[in-house]
Amino acid sequence: MAESKKTTDLHSEIKYLKGVGENRARLLGKLGIKTILDLMEHFPKLYISRKLSAHLEDLKPGDMLAFTAMISWVDVHTSLKGKKILNIGVSDGKVGLICSWFTYPPVYEKLFIPGRLVWLNGTISEFNGQLQMVHPDFELIDDSEDTKDDFWKKREVLPVYPLTEGISQKLMRQLMYNAFSLYTGLIEENMPEYILTKHHFLERHIALQKMHFGQNPQEIEIVRRRFAYEDFFYSQLLWARHKLFHTTTTTGINFINKKQLTTALYRKLPFTLTSAQKKVLWEIFNDMCSEKQMSRLLQGDVGSGKTVVSLFAMLLAVENDYQAAMMAPTEILAEQHYETISQLLKDSEIKVCLLKGGVYKGKEETKNAIAEGEAQIVIGTHALIQKDISFKRLGFACVDEQHRFGVEQRARLARQALHPDLLYLSATPIPRSLAMTVYGDLEVSILDELPPTRKPVRTIIRPSSKIDTVYIEVRKELEKGRQVYIVCPLVEESEKISLLDATKLYEYISKKIFPEYPACLLYGKMPVKEKDAIMKRFKAGEIKILVSTTVIEVGVDVPNANVMIIEHSEHFGLAQLHQLRGRVGRGSEQAYCYLIEHQPVSDVAWQRLTTMTKTTDGFIIAEKDLELRGPGDLFGFEQSGMPQFRFANIVRDQEILKIARQDAFEVVRSDPDFSQIKNAIVKKMYHHQYTKKEELILY
């Protein structure tokens, strides 16, 4: 262990803290803890009370609960499949609950002893009329343990920290105690005095200690709000400055709606635009025909017509003698957009070209056509923003599935010399209440209406015991020439969780159930070219059954695929279930989505599944997902460029966000450069945290 040294800086490496050293510093690094301040800001996820919980009688399936109970009994037995199962009974003195582990390390059998107190955290389920917790998080509470940890032994409430292998709760608590006992005096304030006074916030050095050592849950929650505000305030300063910069210093292209190419397209469309499409087009054209540089997000479910709306915007640019570009995250999506747009413009003289990565015949000619302005509409992948690509007069840029690109990648299009108008597309519905949090200062347009010709996907919940009847129904669709997706949560069998895996299911489906139909396996770790090749074969109809994990490409259009089977549907979030269902129902035939549930199913999981059967509206589903489980994996992906909040929860803390946003925008309106004395701390903290991010988006 490295010898501790006296420090006067909380940014000193964590290895110098008493009790850490080189090895533990590497382990703490996995938690993002690299400095002493990082450790102090590593907040507990929960708090343990040494007191027995007295409310187990109020529990019902689906409840998520953290509580302290006494172990009543321990039972280890072997299942019919030869696997060991560990059950323990716990009680609050009145009501009993069974905790079960179907896979566990052998040491668990020695840890659980009747009479010991145990803290448990998990979701309540029900099995044969008995309340149960499957694989809960736990911590044994043993006051008799011989330890030097006297400080914590006297505490009635203990913090529970996010950990990594090799770092125990006991060690983390001791390191936290060491850090604060030695360095509390070095904690600096990072909020201006007028903000602390306005919102009655505690000073930071006191608030940090309360988060780790507080004994009153209500008081801890009040203190936590201060840190949530802190996160939101500084991130909203970034968006406030971006908006100010956008409206005062960046002049865009003032297009004229000549109604030439746009009107021609409108008249030849083989379908009628929906009211939502017309409304959104008015919003986009209004932006493009102003002097400001458009920066707009277009949200819409799969099939709502985002591509056609984007094409109208491209044509507005082209009829003003500018070029237009659309950037897609994968080659298969870029090719799909190219085919769609080329088909819609097949009788016009507009030159549409496709630019992909790698080396291929004709690429140099395409690059030259872009540079000379001959290519009027350019569809491509990230190849569009490579250094060797030069547009002559780029006036409009559209980014499909924009969350798949980083902030800097998107900004490269915006930095083009003429300040082109920007339209970002997203097929992932985001609750209206969160749109401004996630996308900062972007204007938001929503396509909340599907074309009248689209038939809603019929969504059916089936228990795993009835899977044979599902296969009978699916066979009927295969006999009609249709195609099928079958989705599993895992690619291979796991020792940690008992779920179906795609590899075994593919073998079973292709050899036992549907041997006469060509099937293929698709999963995330496959090489990109192999995945693309499989999807192209599936799209061409060569593959009839695609067994896959959740990597099925968002936006890939396979109209002939009209059946989706989702195994272990109870393990998926609503947003993810909705995204998966969106892969079918793109043709004229009735489409089906079978949600296969495996017991036990919690109340929350059942609410998710039943919501899927009641609506196909992505925005209703997103709001329900928000209600049921918070922001976690709400969108099914990590938003590239989205602020990674350390303390705030973008769902739970909406009211705090509104207050912090108002304050931040007011500060920037009155003091955009933070030059006033009262904002000296703001200036210091903002430039420390956001200077690099600001350089990416203030183009």
WOFEN-V73203 format. One line per field, one symbol per residue. psi: psi as a letter, one per 30 degrees, with the letter a starting at -180 (. if undefined). Layout:
psi: ???
This chain:
psi: kkkklkkgkfglkfffkkfdleeeeeeeffggjfleeeefgjlkflkkkfkkkggfffllkfkkkklklkkelkkklklfggkkkkkkkllgfeklkkkkkfklkffeffejkkfkkkkkjakkakjhgkklkkhlklkkjjffkjlfheefffkekkkjlkllkfjleeeeeeeeeeeefegeffkkkgklefeeeeghklleeeeeeeeegkfjeeeeeeeeeeeeeeeeeeefeeeeeeeeeefffjkakilkjfhdeeeeeeffkglkkleeeeeeeeeeeeefglflkkjkkjkklkgfheeeeeeeeeeeeefghllkkkklfleeeeeeeeeeeeefgfglgkjklkkllaklkfeeeeeeeeefgejekkklafffglfgkkkeijfkkkjkhfffkleeeefeefgkegilkkkkkkgjkkkeffefeegcgkkkkkjgklkffkkkkkkkkklffgeeeeeeeeeeeeffgllkkkklflelkkffkilkkeeeeeeeefeeehffkkllkklegkkeeeeeeeeeeeefgekekjklaggkkkfkjiffjgkkkjkhfffkleeeeeeeffflgfaflklkjjjjkkkkkleeeeeeeeeefflgjeeeeeeeeeeegaechegglkjkfkkjkefljfeeheeeeeeeeeeeeeeeefifghfkefgeeeeeeefeegeeeefefi.
